[in-house]
Amino acid sequence: MFSLESALLFSTLIGVVIIFQLMLAAGMPWGRYAMGGKYPGKYPPAMRVASIIQAIILTFIAFIVLSKADLIFPGWNTFTKTAIWLVVCFSIVATILNFITRSVWERRIWGPVSLLLLITSIIVAIG
């Protein structure tokens, strides 16, 4: 019942993360809000490429969640029955990392976002 709403909330939240990653790749000086604040200011070129790769991976993750909720790609049903649990595992790791980071800003911003992504991915997985 809550699977549809959870998938929509998940995709909205991960969309924000994707936009953030793409903005880092474009040179926005928000490095202190990511990667433990290791690169305050603008990311160096290698990290910008990494941000683009992360955005691509996060987009694929969003597709898995939306497909599991029957919102897109109906032919993916067999794949998403298993893949959704990889999304849950990914969300667990992301939540832990965002809450244990040395960066106060990451804990404050991305910790709660990661936790919501985890909760909504679990709801979609069992829904």
N, C-alpha and C positions, 0 to 999 in steps of 0.2 A: 504494500500500500504506500509506504513512504519511499519506495525505491525510485520512483520517477522524480519526486521532489529532491531526494538526496543526490541523484545523478545531475540534476540541474544546478544544485548548489555546488557540488563538486566541480562541475565544468566551469562555473562562474569563477570560483576561487582559483582553480588552476589556470584559468584564463588571465587572471591578475598576475599570477606568478610568471606565466609565459611573457606577458607584456613587460614585466619587470626585467626578465632575462634579456629580452630583445632591446630594451632601453640601455641596459648595461653594455650590450654588444655595440650599440650605436654610439657609445661614449659618454653616457650620462655619468656624472660623478657620484654614484651611489654605492661605491665599492665597500664602504663600511657596513652596509646592510646585508652583505652576502659573504660567503666563504670565510666566516669568522672575523671579518673586517681586515683580513690580511692585505687587501689592496684598497686602502682608502682613496677616495677620489675616483678618477677614471681607471678602468681596467687596462692592463697592458694587452697588446694584440693577441697573445695566446689565450688569455682569459676571455677575450671577446669572442673568439672562435668557440671556446668551451661553453659560453653562454648561448650561442646559437645552437650548438649540439643539445644542450639541456632543454632549450625551447622545443626542439624537434621531438625529443624523447617525451617531454611533458604533453605535447600535442597527441602523440600516440597513446599515452596513458589516458588522456581525456576521451579519445575515441573508444578505447576499451570499455570505460565506464558507461559512456553513452550507448554503446552497442549492447552492453549487458542489460541496460534498462529498456532495450528495444526502441531507442530513439533514432538510431542510425545503423547502417550496415547490417541488415537482417541476416545476411549470409555468414556473419561472424559468430552466430550463436554457439556453435561447438567450441570454437576457439576461446570465446570470452568466459565460458564456464570455468576454465582453468586460469586464464590470464587475469581475471579479476582478483584472484588470490595473490598473484604477483604484485598487483597494484596495492593490495592491502599490506603486503610485506614491505613494499617500497615506502608506503605511507608510515609504517611503524618506524622504519629506519630514519626517514626524514623528520618525523616528530622527535625522536630521541636526539638526533643531531642538532635540531634547532633549539631544543631546550637545554642542551649541555654546552653549546658554543660559548666561547669567551666574549662574543659580541653581545652586549646588552641589547642593542637594537634588534638583532636577529631573534633573541629570546622574546622580546616584547612584541615584535611584528609577526615573524614567521613561525614562532612556536605555536601560537593560537591558530594560525592559518593551517599549519600542518596537522594539528590536532583535529580541526574540523574536516580536513581532507581525509584523515584516517577514519573518523566516525562515519562520514558519509560513504566512504568506500566500503566499509563493513556492512552498512545498511543495504547498499546495492548488491554486495556479494551474497548476502543471505536472503535478499528479497525476491 
